[in-house]
Amino acid sequence: MKPPIGQHLQRLRERAGMTRAHVATKARLSERTVLNVEKRKFPPSLETLQRIASVFGRNVILSSRAR
């Protein structure tokens, strides 16, 4: 099972040696928003995920799972 998106983004940030403030500035978001996404305080919008992912040169890919 893949880690939750917030945990994945936190790992990317840490591996890149970046602070939340740096990610927030580059993504044009507040530092609080980046913290909330990482800590799963609220479900992020697709736009928020895209902005954060773009800081790391990544894309957001949506998929649906049959249950």
Secondary structure, DSSP 8 states (H G I E B T S, - for coil): ----HHHHHHHHHHHTT--HHHHHHHHTS-HHHHHHHHTTSS---HHHHHHHHHHTT----------
